[in-house]
Amino acid sequence: MGIEAPSFVYTSEIFPAELRAQGVAFSMQGLFLSSVLWTAVAAPALASIKWGFYIVFIGTSVMMFLVVFFFFPEVRSSKGNGRRSLTLSRRKDILWSS
């Protein structure tokens, strides 16, 4: 999954049509804020832990892959117009389940 374009594609698939623009905007906000964070910490981290900083990127990619694989709903096998639109109650169950 990484930290690039798949986040836009996935969020556009899970939100219903009336909320799709807000969902993608929220996803873009998260991507840009994480880019600012990575850019801000890159120089000091490379100076102090050198090549080990790349392990941080590998670790976050592996962690995100596991989260997506085990917790994100499947959108490929949906019916209708080829997109799965989660109802608001189902989305609450997914996002705030304990």
Buried (B, 14 or more C-beta within 10 A) or exposed (E): BEBEEEBBEBBBBBBBEEBBEEBBEBBEEEBEEEEEEBEEEEEEBEEEEEEEBEEBEEEBEEEBEEEBEEEEEEBEEBEEEEBBBBEEEEBEEEEEEE
